[in-house]
Amino acid sequence: MRPLRLLIHTSRHPSAILLLVQLLGMLLYPFIEHEPAGHTAFNVFGILVLSLTIRMVRRTPGETRISVALAVPIVILLALQTFYDLRGTLLPWSSALEALFYFYAAGSLIAYMMEDRRATTDELFAAGATFTLLAWGFTHLYLMVQELHPGTFAAAVNASAPRTWSELNYLSFALLSSTGIGDVIPLTVHARALCSIEMLVGVMYLAAVVARLIGFTTQGKIYRRRPDAPRESWEED
């Protein structure tokens, strides 16, 4: 019964489902992106993430119709790339739209987390999902820039080769978290400008949104554990 209870509990938190699916995708992509059918599987998984993200946006102050309006042309472009081998032509457009879609979803989640002064379980999951959405958004921006200007990024291994989605996603997480680790580096001024913006976004997100949620969580526990109250009345949020 434990797996069933976990499934029911998780289904109440679409942010948690989105976060888990994105993390799963990050682990699976390196195994499929070099396979002949890897691009098709990548696009199918991307459509799954889009649908889960739209479902999540419905619970936020964001407009579902805007996310749907962004998702529809993305699905069309991904289908054209899959069935008509138009990846080189359409990838910059689909990447730009996917970046915009993920940024809008991340903004909707931030508005959802900031609309009250209480940190719920779903909002804590939303904090992780928002971080991954921002990282994926910048990853698609890097893909767009690389496709428009080959040689934008270099790495320690095969420096002149185009960087894969997994490599650029790794760069995105390194910059957004301000860890600064990794061997993928931007070479052009445009790419460095985007990387600088992502570092700023990461610092502001952790300082303004995540720190606020942690503060509300701590306040809730202090409020519910008053020293003058009997132990039986203590509750955790």
Disulfide bonds with the S-S distance in Angstrom:
none
